[in-house]
Amino acid sequence: MEKNKTYHENIDTKYNLKLRELMKKLPSFCSSFFISMEANGTAARTKVAYAYDLITFFEYLHENNPMVKKMDIREIPITILDQLRPTDIEEYLFHLRVYSKDGVAHTNDERGIKRKLAALRSFYNYYFKNEMIDTNPAVKVDMPKIHDKTIVRLDVDEVAMLLDEVESGENLSKRQQTYHQRTKTRDLAILTLMLGTGIRVSECVGLDIDDVDLKNNGIKVHRKGGAEVIVYFGEEVRDALCDYLDERKGITPVSGHENALFLSLQNKRIGVRAVENLVKKYSKLVTNLKNITPHKLRSTYGTNLYRETGDIYLVADVLGHKDVNTTRKHYAQIEDDRRRMAAKYVHLREE
């Protein structure tokens, strides 16, 4: 990690370097598409995801389209885009459901296929809008219908059991308990913060000490897309953070990680995978607890906030959803419960 750069700047650098590697696997004409994404302020992580999806598309073309089969992928001309029809793209989407690459089977569910079609639509739209191609078959292909899954959330008593387990650690193995004494305060602060604010795990690990404002009970969060917002928390979160910050003062971080709020046992900024693992570790110790991930802690917060306020726009804003319909879709069941309750409040005649 470069000392003079922030955590988020280092992450962007990492993804931009990765993007350059991936672009070497794409036709040379694709570079203008990624340059346009840069101009539009698209996050580096998003560009890398698009690159992976487009590599999958061009590898499929290279293997199945006789017009480009004998070419190196880098040499595929832009004219190939005009030669494809909607049915060709539909065949590609069908292929994505299950295929083999380097002897390994790959599968895509509805969401994976939808994402890859969305990437292809954006790709085609750029060249069509800039009059570099004459047709846009991708826009004529219907997006796959997504069957919503039941969102797993923790009930109030389950939240209490989880936090109690983090605090006590009594069900941990003897080996885990030796580490627990060193990580208990940190782990409790992380889980309490995530349950009390609904921030993403990536936002949590990216927090710096200076992002915590105990005077106003807020944290400065770096959202997806680069926006910085203040998310506020209650007294339980404040107490957990204060306990950890007191302990944090006695830790000497590895060079380059001095600003990180949450540190690993190696005294480096804690990573996403480590937080996922600690959530999994504690949730397994609680009897009958659902298979909990950091994202489900976020869903738990969103559910609690919506039940208390009934304000879907507030929930969307606090969770950082760009489209309130995304929020509404996730919390549709609670909305339905609220609509059912409305029937109890309206009386047409005196009893």
PyMOL commands that set and color helices and strands:
alter all, ss='L'
color gray80, all
select helices_A, chain A and resi 7-23+28-39+44-64+73-75+79-83+86-96+110-129+137-140+156-168+174-197+201-205+209-211+235-248+272-285+294-309+312-319+324-330+332-342
alter helices_A, ss='H'
color red, helices_A
select strands_A, chain A and resi 98-101+104-107+212-213+218-222+228-232
alter strands_A, ss='S'
color yellow, strands_A
deselect
rebuild
show_as cartoon
